[in-house]
Amino acid sequence: MDEPVRTRPWTFGAALSVDAIGSVEREYVSRVLDKRRVFRYTRDGIHDSEAAALEDVYRKRLGVRHCLAVNGGTSALVCALVAAGIGPGDEVVIPSYTYIATASAVILAGAVPVIVDIDETLTIDPKALENSITKHTKAVIPVHMRGVPCQMDEISTIAARHGLIVIEDAAQANGGSYHGRPLGSFGHLGCFSFQQYKIVTAGEGGLVATNDDHLFERACVYHDGAFAMWDTGTGGEVETFPGQNYRISEISAAVALAQSQRLDDLLARLRRNKAHIIEALATVDGIELQPIPDPAGDVAYSLILFLPVNADIRAFSERLAWEGIPNGTVYNKGFPDRHIFTNWDYVLAKRGVSPTNNPWTSPYYHGNIDYPPDLCQTSLDLLGRAIQINLHQDMDSTDCADIVTAIRRTARRVSARPSTAPSPGTMP
Ligand SMILES: *Cc1c(COP(=O)(O)O)cnc(C)c1O
């Protein structure tokens, strides 16, 4: 009788940053409470807030002129789009594989999302981007999915050639880089999230980064409908216009600050583990590793294997789980995964906030973007062959070795069997 590779329980979850919460977070939050100053823009120290300290950390990390902390990653994206003047009449290109918030932000800004294929990196395919450009295209949002850097050289070249605004969605890739340059610093604007499942968390929170003074000032104005009141010394040059309340709380900023100061240690541990696993998997037949555009810049919390076209991915996933290694496929989440465009119900139905607040039927929109049933089949084929394993900063060399051995044994047993899996496009 076979024994699983691993009989010890696998205790590593997907909320890496939450698992790292400790005494520093507690100290910083206490400091905020002791100060009795939980709101950012008070007269007693407008530039001396937790939020300002958080922005300072990211200005230095990213090497950008400006950062604005906000109350969420979705808020950051909407802020960036509005700051860039994107709205009704415009098309914005996004990948088929990203959290639904990327698409939602485009619609909330009043623009039409154009959904294009990913390639085997599981990030936006630069060729698909270029092929989708029309005279209405204003921007592209490359998404560094699961910490993997997009092909920013190709994307930047295409964007420059067509005069597109680039807004990076780095919500899942805080700390990542591409050819030595931090993710979130390539685009005209970069957006981050501090939600529970991101690399740095505050429960809720986000950040917009940019080198452009004008874009920054517009983002500031939009993130607070009364921004000019606070006398911050920013936003003075732009004409005011109505804004949201996307302000971050001092408590959230303090938690994000504590977490961000430790980010390099987290990255080092994740990268060391993933490098060991990747090296050992090089000799395993019957699987292919997700190609990473710049492995040194990978945030390295996600290990993705592709099975051959006809392999039985469900059998592979179940066997790997039996061996003691939890893993995900598009088939076993148990709910419609909102990271895959086929589950973006209101986008595919072209449903706006209301019948008259709808980018697709806006009188300013003269394009004809559609979401036909055969949209982005390449993406579905790739995701349908992908096995995902979440890595964790607290894994030791035995845990890494267990992953490798379990994959090796599973690949030997299962890979050759034919598939019975339907396309992920037919998920409930
Ligand atoms: C989480 C996430 C967002 C949205 O961030 P929130 O803080 O939840 O609003 C946007 N894009 C991607 C890729 C994400 O993973």
The ligand as an SDF file (V2000), in Angstrom:
LIG
                    3D

 15 15  0  0  0  0  0  0  0  0999 V2000
   -7.1570   42.5480   -4.8360 C   0  0  0  0  0  0  0  0  0  0  0  0
   -7.0360   43.0490   -6.2160 C   0  0  0  0  0  0  0  0  0  0  0  0
   -7.5950   44.2730   -6.5890 C   0  0  0  0  0  0  0  0  0  0  0  0
   -8.4990   45.0700   -5.7050 C   0  0  0  0  0  0  0  0  0  0  0  0
   -7.9990   45.3910   -4.4830 O   0  0  0  0  0  0  0  0  0  0  0  0
   -8.9890   45.7060   -3.2560 P   0  0  0  0  0  0  0  0  0  0  0  0
   -8.0810   46.2550   -2.2170 O   0  0  0  0  0  0  0  0  0  0  0  0
   -9.6320   44.4100   -2.8570 O   0  0  0  0  0  0  0  0  0  0  0  0
   -9.9840   46.7070   -3.7190 O   0  0  0  0  0  0  0  0  0  0  0  0
   -7.3610   44.7230   -7.8870 C   0  0  0  0  0  0  0  0  0  0  0  0
   -6.6380   44.0010   -8.7590 N   0  0  0  0  0  0  0  0  0  0  0  0
   -6.1020   42.8150   -8.4380 C   0  0  0  0  0  0  0  0  0  0  0  0
   -5.2940   42.0850   -9.4500 C   0  0  0  0  0  0  0  0  0  0  0  0
   -6.2970   42.2850   -7.1600 C   0  0  0  0  0  0  0  0  0  0  0  0
   -5.7820   41.1010   -6.8680 O   0  0  0  0  0  0  0  0  0  0  0  0
  1  2  1  0
  2  3  1  0
  2 14  2  0
  3  4  1  0
  3 10  2  0
  4  5  1  0
  5  6  1  0
  6  7  2  0
  6  8  1  0
  6  9  1  0
 10 11  1  0
 11 12  2  0
 12 13  1  0
 12 14  1  0
 14 15  1  0
M  END
$$$$
